Amino acid sequence: MIKIDDKLVEHLSKLSRLTFEDSERLKEDLQKIIDYFEILAEVNTEEIEPMYTPIEEPCELRKGEPRKFENAQKIIENFPEKDDKLIKVPGIYG
């Protein structure tokens, strides 16, 4: 049984480069998760075939046919910032 303690939380904090304001709550939540996985580990799955998706029927996609949108100007009018027909967005490289 894995026990979540202050040492483990500190180690996870260093690995993730995160700080935790409420480490007691984090310890409780992590312990609940670990306890639940230990319950799941007790279940005998020897004779059960792996399930790769819960969806049994194949998903049919619609045909990807291009179509003309008549009201593009209305959408362009709603842009917060624009340059002709282009949307202006904040830069990501500072």
C-alpha positions in Angstrom: 0.0 0.0 0.0 1.4 3.4 -1.0 1.2 6.1 1.7 1.1 9.7 0.6 3.2 11.8 3.0 4.9 15.2 3.1 8.1 13.8 1.6 6.3 12.4 -1.5 4.3 15.7 -2.0 7.6 17.6 -1.8 9.2 15.2 -4.3 6.2 15.6 -6.7 6.4 19.4 -6.3 10.1 19.4 -7.3 9.4 17.0 -10.3 6.5 19.0 -11.5 8.0 22.4 -10.7 4.7 23.3 -9.0 3.9 24.7 -5.6 0.9 23.5 -3.6 -0.9 25.9 -1.3 -3.0 23.3 0.5 -0.7 20.3 0.7 -2.9 18.6 3.3 -5.8 18.5 0.9 -3.5 17.4 -1.9 -2.3 14.5 0.3 -5.9 13.5 1.1 -7.0 13.6 -2.6 -3.9 11.7 -3.8 -4.4 9.1 -1.1 -8.1 8.6 -2.2 -6.9 8.1 -5.8 -4.3 5.6 -4.8 -6.7 3.7 -2.5 -9.2 3.5 -5.4 -6.6 2.1 -7.8 -5.7 -0.5 -5.2 -9.4 -1.6 -5.1 -9.4 -1.8 -8.9 -6.2 -3.9 -8.8 -8.0 -6.6 -6.7 -10.5 -7.2 -9.5 -9.8 -10.4 -11.4 -9.5 -9.6 -15.1 -7.9 -12.8 -16.3 -10.7 -13.9 -18.6 -11.7 -10.5 -19.8 -10.7 -9.4 -23.3 -9.2 -5.9 -23.4 -11.5 -3.1 -24.5 -9.9 -0.5 -26.7 -12.9 1.7 -27.0 -16.3 1.8 -25.3 -18.0 2.5 -28.7 -19.0 -0.7 -30.4 -20.5 0.7 -33.6 -18.1 2.5 -36.0 -18.7 6.2 -36.2 -19.8 7.4 -39.6 -18.4 10.7 -40.6 -20.3 13.1 -42.8 -19.0 13.7 -46.3 -16.4 16.6 -46.3 -17.9 18.6 -49.2 -17.0 22.3 -49.4 -19.8 24.8 -49.3 -20.0 28.5 -49.7 -20.8 30.5 -46.6 -22.8 33.5 -47.6 -22.5 35.6 -44.5 -18.7 35.8 -44.0 -18.9 39.6 -43.7 -21.1 39.4 -40.6 -18.5 37.2 -38.9 -15.6 39.5 -39.9 -17.6 42.4 -38.3 -17.5 40.6 -35.0 -13.7 40.3 -34.8 -12.3 42.3 -31.9 -9.3 43.3 -34.0 -8.9 42.9 -37.7 -6.8 43.8 -40.7 -9.0 43.6 -43.8 -10.4 40.1 -43.7 -7.8 38.7 -41.2 -8.2 38.3 -37.4 -5.5 40.1 -35.4 -4.3 38.0 -32.4 -1.7 38.7 -29.7 1.8 37.4 -30.5 3.0 34.4 -28.7 6.8 35.1 -28.9 6.7 38.3 -26.8 
